[in-house]
Amino acid sequence: MCSMSDRGHSAVRDVMERCPQVFVVDNQAQGPHTPCRVPVKLDTKRLSLIYLLLAVALLSIFIEAGFIYHLYNRPAVSTDIQKLEYSKGEKNSYPSSSHDLNGKTPKDEKPAAFLQGSSPPSGANGVLHWRSDSFPGFFRGLDFKNNSLYFQQEGYYYIFSKIFHLQKCNFFKHQIMLCSERYNYLPIELIQNSRYVCISEKTQLKENSYLGGIFHLNKGDSVFVQVNNRSQVPTSNNYFGAFII
């Protein structure tokens, strides 16, 4: 006698023999993909352009360095004409003072002068006296005569004067004067400093008066320094000068 389980197993076996199992492979199933390798293509045209620009930049740096080197190592050249003028001692090429740059001022130096006080310090008319033959006095490109500076070149000049004076109980005036053909060579005042200080007779106050300014001067103009009271001006610590700007 067969049990129920035996019957069930035989029924399943009969079904499987009559209906064999079929396995289907799904080709559309999604699975992990293997990454693809993309070939790297070099842009040769772009690389060539970059290399060319770098080469041009390096060449420019080398050329600029060469120019700078030659600029700072260029020797000073003294022309034969300047040597000939110096040997002849031409007045307009080199200064009269032996203390002006060791007597070797080039011809194209700008006009300038620096004069020191002389003894006596002034004349009866109050015009101060000057000298250029003592260090550091000099003048070049200008004429100096009758205690005046004469300008040989038109331009803008800075003119200055400093005097050391005694301050007494009276009025004191320090002036730079101009003589020009434009004013029929009559002296006119360019700039002045004046003061009045009254102190006791036992005390003498020593002061400095400084004048300086820029003026347009023509060829043939001259300037000089004048004070209204020469007794207040000692011989030392006074100077007068000008230079073109």
C-alpha positions as CSV (number, residue, x, y, z in Angstrom):
1,M,0.0,0.0,0.0
2,C,1.4,3.3,-1.1
3,S,1.4,6.2,1.2
4,M,0.3,9.7,0.2
5,S,3.8,11.0,0.0
6,D,4.9,8.3,-2.4
7,R,2.0,9.2,-4.6
8,G,2.9,12.8,-4.6
9,H,6.6,12.2,-5.5
10,S,5.6,10.0,-8.4
11,A,3.2,12.6,-9.7
12,V,5.8,15.3,-9.7
13,R,8.3,13.0,-11.4
14,D,5.7,12.2,-14.1
15,V,5.1,15.9,-14.7
16,M,8.8,16.7,-15.0
17,E,9.3,13.9,-17.4
18,R,6.5,15.1,-19.6
19,C,7.4,18.8,-19.3
20,P,11.1,19.2,-19.2
21,Q,12.4,22.4,-17.6
22,V,13.7,25.2,-20.0
23,F,16.1,27.9,-18.9
24,V,16.2,31.2,-20.8
25,V,19.1,33.5,-20.7
26,D,18.1,37.2,-20.8
27,N,20.5,39.1,-23.1
28,Q,18.9,42.4,-22.0
29,A,19.8,42.1,-18.4
30,Q,21.8,45.1,-17.0
31,G,25.1,44.4,-15.4
32,P,28.3,46.3,-14.5
33,H,30.1,47.7,-17.6
34,T,33.8,47.6,-18.1
35,P,35.1,51.3,-18.5
36,C,36.3,52.1,-21.9
37,R,39.7,53.6,-22.5
38,V,39.5,56.8,-24.6
39,P,42.7,57.4,-26.6
40,V,44.4,60.7,-25.8
41,K,45.0,62.8,-28.9
42,L,47.6,65.6,-28.5
43,D,46.8,68.9,-30.2
44,T,50.1,69.3,-32.0
45,K,49.2,72.7,-33.5
46,R,48.4,74.2,-30.1
47,L,51.6,72.8,-28.5
48,S,53.7,74.2,-31.3
49,L,52.2,77.7,-30.8
50,I,52.9,77.6,-27.0
51,Y,56.5,76.5,-27.6
52,L,56.9,79.3,-30.2
53,L,55.6,82.0,-27.7
54,L,57.9,80.7,-25.0
55,A,60.9,80.9,-27.3
56,V,60.0,84.5,-28.4
57,A,59.7,85.6,-24.7
58,L,63.0,84.1,-23.8
59,L,64.7,85.8,-26.8
60,S,63.2,89.1,-25.7
61,I,64.6,88.7,-22.2
62,F,68.1,88.0,-23.5
63,I,68.0,91.0,-25.9
64,E,66.9,93.4,-23.1
65,A,69.6,92.1,-20.8
66,G,72.2,92.8,-23.5
67,F,71.0,96.3,-24.0
68,I,71.1,97.0,-20.2
69,Y,74.6,95.6,-20.0
70,H,75.9,97.8,-22.8
71,L,74.2,100.8,-21.4
72,Y,75.8,100.6,-18.0
73,N,79.2,99.6,-19.4
74,R,79.5,102.3,-22.1
75,P,82.7,104.2,-21.6
76,A,82.6,108.0,-21.4
77,V,84.0,109.4,-24.7
78,S,85.8,112.7,-24.7
79,T,85.8,114.2,-28.2
80,D,88.9,115.7,-29.9
81,I,87.1,119.0,-30.3
82,Q,86.6,119.4,-26.5
83,K,90.3,118.5,-25.9
84,L,91.4,121.1,-28.5
85,E,89.2,123.8,-27.0
86,Y,90.5,123.0,-23.5
87,S,94.1,123.3,-24.7
88,K,93.4,126.7,-26.2
89,G,91.6,127.8,-23.0
90,E,88.5,129.2,-24.7
91,K,86.6,131.3,-22.3
92,N,83.1,130.1,-23.2
93,S,84.0,126.4,-22.9
94,Y,85.6,126.3,-19.5
95,P,85.3,128.4,-16.3
96,S,87.7,131.1,-15.3
97,S,87.9,129.7,-11.8
98,S,90.3,126.9,-11.2
99,H,88.1,125.5,-8.5
100,D,85.2,124.6,-10.8
101,L,85.3,120.9,-11.3
102,N,89.1,121.0,-11.5
103,G,88.9,123.2,-14.5
104,K,87.3,120.6,-16.7
105,T,83.8,121.8,-17.3
106,P,82.4,120.6,-20.7
107,K,81.2,123.1,-23.2
108,D,77.6,122.1,-22.9
109,E,77.4,122.6,-19.1
110,K,74.4,124.7,-18.0
111,P,75.1,128.3,-17.0
112,A,75.7,128.6,-13.2
113,A,77.6,130.7,-10.7
114,F,78.3,130.8,-7.0
115,L,80.1,133.9,-5.6
116,Q,81.3,134.6,-2.1
117,G,81.5,137.9,-0.2
118,S,84.5,140.1,-0.7
119,S,86.3,142.7,1.4
120,P,85.1,145.4,1.7
121,P,81.6,143.9,1.6
122,S,80.0,146.8,-0.3
123,G,80.6,150.1,-1.9
124,A,79.2,153.5,-1.2
125,N,76.0,152.8,-3.2
126,G,75.2,149.7,-1.1
127,V,76.1,147.2,-4.0
128,L,77.7,144.2,-2.4
129,H,81.1,143.0,-3.6
130,W,81.8,139.4,-4.6
131,R,84.7,137.2,-5.6
132,S,84.9,133.9,-7.5
133,D,88.5,132.9,-7.1
134,S,88.1,131.1,-3.8
135,F,86.7,127.7,-3.1
136,P,83.8,126.9,-3.6
137,G,83.2,129.9,-5.8
138,F,82.9,129.5,-9.6
139,F,81.0,130.8,-12.6
140,R,80.5,129.3,-16.1
141,G,78.3,130.3,-19.0
142,L,77.9,133.7,-17.3
143,D,80.0,136.9,-17.3
144,F,81.0,138.5,-14.0
145,K,82.0,142.1,-13.9
146,N,81.3,145.2,-11.7
147,N,79.9,142.8,-9.0
148,S,77.1,141.8,-11.4
149,L,76.3,138.6,-13.2
150,Y,75.6,138.9,-16.9
151,F,73.5,136.3,-18.7
152,Q,74.5,135.0,-22.1
153,Q,71.6,132.7,-22.7
154,E,67.9,133.4,-22.5
155,G,66.0,131.1,-20.1
156,Y,64.5,130.7,-16.6
157,Y,67.1,131.1,-13.8
158,Y,67.0,130.5,-10.1
159,I,68.7,133.5,-8.5
160,F,69.7,133.5,-4.9
161,S,71.6,135.5,-2.3
162,K,72.3,135.1,1.4
163,I,73.9,137.8,3.6
164,F,74.8,137.8,7.3
165,H,74.0,141.1,8.9
166,L,73.8,142.8,12.3
167,Q,70.4,143.8,13.5
168,K,70.4,147.3,15.1
169,C,67.6,149.7,15.9
170,N,67.0,150.7,12.3
171,F,65.4,149.5,9.0
172,F,67.4,147.0,6.9
173,K,66.6,146.0,3.3
174,H,68.3,143.2,1.2
175,Q,67.5,143.3,-2.6
176,I,68.3,141.5,-5.8
177,M,68.3,144.0,-8.6
178,L,67.9,143.6,-12.4
179,C,69.3,145.7,-15.3
180,S,67.7,144.9,-18.7
181,E,67.4,146.5,-22.1
182,R,63.6,146.1,-21.6
183,Y,63.7,148.8,-18.9
184,N,66.4,151.0,-20.5
185,Y,69.0,149.4,-18.2
186,L,67.5,151.2,-15.2
187,P,67.8,149.0,-12.0
188,I,64.6,147.4,-10.9
189,E,63.9,145.2,-8.0
190,L,63.4,141.5,-8.5
191,I,63.0,140.4,-4.9
192,Q,63.7,141.9,-1.5
193,N,63.7,141.1,2.2
194,S,63.2,143.9,4.8
195,R,62.9,144.0,8.5
196,Y,63.0,146.3,11.5
197,V,64.1,145.1,14.9
198,C,64.9,147.5,17.8
199,I,67.1,146.2,20.6
200,S,69.3,147.7,23.3
201,E,72.6,149.2,22.2
202,K,74.5,146.6,24.4
203,T,73.0,143.7,22.5
204,Q,73.7,143.0,18.8
205,L,71.4,140.5,17.2
206,K,73.0,138.6,14.2
207,E,70.6,137.5,11.5
208,N,70.7,135.8,8.1
209,S,68.7,137.2,5.2
210,Y,68.0,134.8,2.3
211,L,66.5,135.6,-1.1
212,G,65.7,133.2,-3.9
213,G,63.4,133.1,-6.9
214,I,62.9,132.0,-10.5
215,F,62.9,134.6,-13.2
216,H,62.9,134.7,-17.0
217,L,66.0,136.5,-18.2
218,N,67.1,137.6,-21.7
219,K,70.6,137.6,-23.2
220,G,72.5,140.7,-21.9
221,D,70.5,141.0,-18.7
222,S,72.4,141.4,-15.4
223,V,71.7,141.1,-11.7
224,F,73.4,142.4,-8.6
225,V,72.8,142.5,-4.8
226,Q,72.2,145.7,-2.9
227,V,71.5,146.7,0.8
228,N,70.4,150.0,2.2
229,N,72.8,150.0,5.1
230,R,76.3,148.5,4.3
231,S,77.5,149.1,7.9
232,Q,75.4,146.2,9.1
233,V,77.0,143.7,6.7
234,P,80.2,142.0,7.7
235,T,82.5,140.3,5.2
236,S,81.9,136.7,6.1
237,N,79.1,134.2,5.4
238,N,77.7,136.0,2.3
239,Y,77.1,134.5,-1.1
240,F,75.3,135.2,-4.4
241,G,74.6,133.0,-7.4
242,A,72.3,131.8,-10.2
243,F,71.7,128.7,-12.3
244,I,69.5,127.9,-15.3
245,I,66.6,125.5,-14.8
